[in-house]
Amino acid sequence: MAITAATVSITANSKTLVWEDNFDGDSIDTSVWTYDVGNSGWGNSELQNYTDNRDNAYVENGNLVIQALRNTDGGFTSARLKSIGRMSYKYGTIEARIKLPDLDAGLWPAFWQLGNNFGQAGWPACGELDILEAGMAEALNAGKVNSEISGAFHWWHESDDYTGRADYGQSKNLIEDFRSNTNLIEGYHIFGMTWTPENIAMWVDDETNEIISINTDDPAFSEFQQQHFLILNLAIGGNFPQIFDNNEITAPMPAKMYIDYVRIYDNDDTS
């Protein structure tokens, strides 16, 4: 397994912690994280304006806090942090300990990653791995939005039968499926992914609590056999919650997504 940064390349053997950000300092580590900014909708008809302001992303008490705010004009600001060009990895076990805000209704938190060739290949040809998404419309409609978790894969597929965007996702309920004592907003949960050359599995709190998995040893999944960078964000509205009007956002504001740490471990069977 290899982790790369601007000036560092690490190769680890056995299942060992090889990189972490515990957010223990006074500010966000800009050698690892940078920002997406703007209000373009981000391909999903999202409502927020992403900023690099300290009001929307800061470190406090050993947590990265991503804070969504409602403006006086009824609009929203939030933050999206990414490690593109600063830290990336290929294969391993990644996990983040996260506490989510009340998602009801309209918040869309995510912990995910894209292939390093995003700038050249574009999306979805770069590949996307969504380790955590929550706030989906189906869960909102069922009254279960604060306990429903989703994992997903997005890539470009080419074959004799079909050429184009491919998607595979699945959701699980923290309370009903995994018998958790807390929902997403009552405490921290560990959202993780185990990534090998042959398989990718996403899970919550323990690898036995699998949300979704896929076999990736076919050449068609080359997007998932390259270095990826990380993204953490808190979106508002858009395609996932199916809310496209600022006035329909009822989630309490300010809304804070707390990230205690992000850690990457080597896997015994990867290189």
C-alpha positions as CSV (number, residue, x, y, z in Angstrom):
1,M,0.0,0.0,0.0
2,A,1.3,3.5,-0.8
3,I,0.3,6.9,0.6
4,T,1.6,9.9,-1.2
5,A,1.9,13.5,-0.2
6,A,3.6,16.5,-1.8
7,T,6.9,15.4,-0.3
8,V,6.3,12.1,1.3
9,S,5.9,8.5,0.0
10,I,5.2,5.7,2.5
11,T,5.0,2.0,1.8
12,A,3.8,-0.1,4.7
13,N,3.9,-3.8,5.5
14,S,1.3,-5.8,7.5
15,K,-1.9,-4.2,8.9
16,T,-0.4,-1.0,10.3
17,L,-1.6,2.5,10.8
18,V,0.2,4.4,8.1
19,W,-1.6,7.8,8.1
20,E,-3.9,9.8,10.3
21,D,-5.3,13.2,11.0
22,N,-6.6,13.6,14.5
23,F,-7.4,17.3,14.2
24,D,-5.5,18.0,17.4
25,G,-4.0,21.3,16.4
26,D,-5.4,24.8,16.4
27,S,-6.3,24.9,12.7
28,I,-6.9,22.7,9.7
29,D,-3.7,21.2,8.3
30,T,-3.4,22.8,4.9
31,S,-0.6,20.4,3.9
32,V,-3.4,17.8,3.7
33,W,-6.7,19.7,3.1
34,T,-7.8,22.3,0.7
35,Y,-11.3,23.6,-0.2
36,D,-13.9,23.5,-2.9
37,V,-15.7,26.9,-3.1
38,G,-18.7,28.2,-4.9
39,N,-22.4,27.7,-5.4
40,S,-22.5,25.9,-8.8
41,G,-24.8,23.1,-7.5
42,W,-21.8,20.7,-7.8
43,G,-23.6,18.5,-10.4
44,N,-26.3,17.6,-7.9
45,S,-28.5,20.8,-7.7
46,E,-27.2,21.4,-4.2
47,L,-28.3,24.7,-2.6
48,Q,-25.3,25.7,-0.5
49,N,-22.4,28.0,-1.2
50,Y,-19.2,26.3,-0.2
51,T,-16.6,28.6,1.3
52,D,-13.1,28.4,2.8
53,N,-14.2,30.6,5.7
54,R,-13.5,29.6,9.3
55,D,-17.2,30.0,10.1
56,N,-17.8,26.9,7.9
57,A,-14.8,24.7,8.7
58,Y,-12.5,24.8,11.7
59,V,-10.8,22.7,14.4
60,E,-12.2,22.6,17.9
61,N,-11.6,20.3,20.8
62,G,-9.8,17.7,18.7
63,N,-12.5,17.7,16.0
64,L,-12.7,19.0,12.5
65,V,-16.1,20.8,12.5
66,I,-17.9,21.4,9.2
67,Q,-20.7,23.9,9.9
68,A,-23.7,24.7,7.7
69,L,-25.2,28.1,8.3
70,R,-28.4,29.8,7.1
71,N,-27.8,33.3,5.8
72,T,-30.1,36.3,6.5
73,D,-31.3,36.1,2.9
74,G,-32.4,32.5,3.4
75,G,-29.5,30.9,1.5
76,F,-26.8,28.6,3.0
77,T,-23.1,28.3,3.4
78,S,-21.1,25.2,4.2
79,A,-17.7,23.6,3.5
80,R,-16.2,20.8,1.4
81,L,-12.6,19.8,2.2
82,K,-10.5,17.7,-0.1
83,S,-6.9,16.3,-0.1
84,I,-6.4,16.5,-3.9
85,G,-2.7,17.1,-4.8
86,R,-1.8,16.8,-1.1
87,M,-2.6,13.3,0.2
88,S,-3.8,10.2,-1.7
89,Y,-3.7,6.5,-1.2
90,K,-4.3,3.2,-3.0
91,Y,-5.7,0.1,-1.1
92,G,-6.0,-0.3,2.6
93,T,-8.5,0.2,5.3
94,I,-9.8,3.8,5.9
95,E,-12.0,4.9,8.7
96,A,-13.4,8.2,10.1
97,R,-15.1,8.7,13.4
98,I,-17.9,11.1,12.8
99,K,-20.9,12.6,14.6
100,L,-23.6,14.0,12.3
101,P,-26.1,16.8,12.8
102,D,-29.9,16.4,12.7
103,L,-30.5,15.7,9.0
104,D,-34.3,16.3,9.0
105,A,-34.8,17.7,6.5
106,G,-32.3,18.6,3.8
107,L,-28.8,17.9,5.0
108,W,-26.5,15.6,3.0
109,P,-23.2,14.8,4.8
110,A,-20.6,12.7,3.0
111,F,-17.2,11.1,3.5
112,W,-15.9,9.9,0.1
113,Q,-13.1,9.8,-2.4
114,L,-12.3,10.3,-6.1
115,G,-9.5,9.0,-8.4
116,N,-6.5,11.2,-8.7
117,N,-7.0,11.5,-12.4
118,F,-10.2,13.5,-11.8
119,G,-8.8,16.6,-13.5
120,Q,-7.8,14.6,-16.6
121,A,-10.5,11.9,-17.0
122,G,-13.4,13.7,-15.4
123,W,-16.3,12.1,-13.6
124,P,-17.3,9.3,-13.5
125,A,-14.3,8.0,-15.4
126,C,-12.1,8.8,-12.4
127,G,-14.2,6.6,-10.1
128,E,-16.0,7.6,-7.0
129,L,-16.2,5.7,-3.7
130,D,-18.9,7.0,-1.2
131,I,-18.0,5.6,2.2
132,L,-20.7,7.6,4.0
133,E,-23.8,9.4,2.7
134,A,-26.9,10.2,4.7
135,G,-30.0,12.3,4.3
136,M,-31.5,10.5,1.3
137,A,-35.1,11.2,0.2
138,E,-36.3,7.6,0.8
139,A,-35.2,7.8,4.4
140,L,-36.8,11.2,4.8
141,N,-40.1,10.0,3.5
142,A,-40.0,7.0,5.8
143,G,-39.2,9.0,8.9
144,K,-35.8,7.3,9.3
145,V,-33.4,9.8,8.0
146,N,-31.3,10.0,11.2
147,S,-30.6,6.3,11.2
148,E,-30.2,5.4,7.5
149,I,-26.7,5.2,5.9
150,S,-25.7,4.7,2.3
151,G,-22.6,3.5,0.5
152,A,-22.0,3.7,-3.2
153,F,-19.7,3.2,-6.2
154,H,-19.7,5.2,-9.4
155,W,-17.6,4.5,-12.5
156,W,-17.5,4.5,-16.3
157,H,-18.4,1.1,-17.8
158,E,-17.6,-0.1,-21.3
159,S,-18.8,-3.4,-22.8
160,D,-20.7,-4.8,-25.8
161,D,-23.9,-4.5,-23.8
162,Y,-23.6,-1.1,-22.3
163,T,-21.3,1.9,-22.3
164,G,-21.8,4.8,-19.9
165,R,-22.0,5.8,-16.3
166,A,-22.5,2.9,-13.9
167,D,-23.7,3.2,-10.3
168,Y,-24.1,0.7,-7.5
169,G,-25.4,1.7,-4.0
170,Q,-27.1,0.3,-1.0
171,S,-28.4,1.7,2.3
172,K,-28.7,0.2,5.7
173,N,-30.4,1.3,8.9
174,L,-28.2,1.7,11.9
175,I,-30.9,0.8,14.4
176,E,-32.9,-1.9,12.5
177,D,-30.1,-3.6,10.6
178,F,-27.1,-3.3,13.0
179,R,-29.0,-3.0,16.3
180,S,-27.1,0.1,17.3
181,N,-28.0,1.8,20.6
182,T,-27.6,5.2,19.0
183,N,-28.7,6.7,15.7
184,L,-26.5,8.9,13.5
185,I,-27.0,12.1,15.5
186,E,-26.8,10.8,19.1
187,G,-23.1,9.9,19.1
188,Y,-20.0,9.2,17.1
189,H,-19.8,6.3,14.6
190,I,-16.9,4.9,12.7
191,F,-17.5,4.9,8.9
192,G,-15.0,2.7,7.1
193,M,-13.9,1.0,3.9
194,T,-11.7,-2.0,3.3
195,W,-10.1,-1.7,-0.2
196,T,-8.1,-4.5,-1.8
197,P,-7.3,-5.1,-5.5
198,E,-10.1,-7.7,-5.6
199,N,-12.9,-6.3,-3.3
200,I,-14.2,-3.1,-1.7
201,A,-16.4,-3.2,1.3
202,M,-17.9,-0.3,3.2
203,W,-19.1,-0.6,6.8
204,V,-20.1,1.2,10.0
205,D,-18.6,0.8,13.5
206,D,-17.3,-2.7,12.7
207,E,-16.4,-4.6,9.5
208,T,-19.2,-7.1,10.3
209,N,-21.7,-4.2,9.8
210,E,-21.3,-4.2,6.1
211,I,-23.3,-1.6,4.2
212,I,-22.2,-2.6,0.6
213,S,-19.4,-4.5,-1.2
214,I,-18.3,-5.1,-4.7
215,N,-15.8,-7.3,-6.5
216,T,-13.3,-5.2,-8.4
217,D,-10.7,-7.6,-9.8
218,D,-12.2,-7.2,-13.4
219,P,-10.3,-4.7,-15.6
220,A,-13.6,-2.9,-16.0
221,F,-13.0,-1.5,-12.5
222,S,-9.7,0.2,-13.3
223,E,-11.0,3.4,-11.7
224,F,-10.7,1.6,-8.3
225,Q,-7.1,0.4,-8.9
226,Q,-5.5,3.8,-8.7
227,Q,-4.7,6.4,-6.1
228,H,-7.6,8.3,-4.7
229,F,-8.0,11.5,-2.7
230,L,-10.4,12.2,0.2
231,I,-13.4,14.5,0.5
232,L,-15.4,15.5,3.6
233,N,-18.5,17.8,3.1
234,L,-21.9,18.8,4.4
235,A,-24.2,19.6,1.5
236,I,-27.7,21.1,1.7
237,G,-30.5,20.0,-0.5
238,G,-30.1,18.6,-4.0
239,N,-30.7,15.3,-5.7
240,F,-29.9,13.1,-2.8
241,P,-32.6,14.5,-0.4
242,Q,-34.7,15.6,-3.4
243,I,-35.1,19.1,-2.0
244,F,-34.5,22.0,-4.3
245,D,-36.0,25.0,-2.5
246,N,-34.3,26.8,0.4
247,N,-37.6,27.2,2.1
248,E,-38.0,23.4,2.4
249,I,-34.8,23.0,4.4
250,T,-36.0,22.3,8.0
251,A,-32.9,20.9,9.6
252,P,-31.8,22.9,12.6
253,M,-29.1,25.6,11.9
254,P,-26.3,25.9,12.6
255,A,-25.7,22.3,11.7
256,K,-22.3,20.8,12.7
257,M,-20.6,17.7,11.4
258,Y,-17.9,16.6,13.8
259,I,-14.9,14.5,12.5
260,D,-12.8,13.2,15.3
261,Y,-10.2,11.5,13.1
262,V,-9.5,10.0,9.7
263,R,-7.1,7.0,9.7
264,I,-5.7,4.8,7.0
265,Y,-4.3,1.3,7.7
266,D,-2.3,-1.0,5.5
267,N,-3.9,-4.4,4.6
268,D,-1.8,-7.6,4.8
269,D,-2.7,-8.7,1.3
270,T,-2.2,-5.5,-0.6
271,S,0.9,-3.8,-2.1
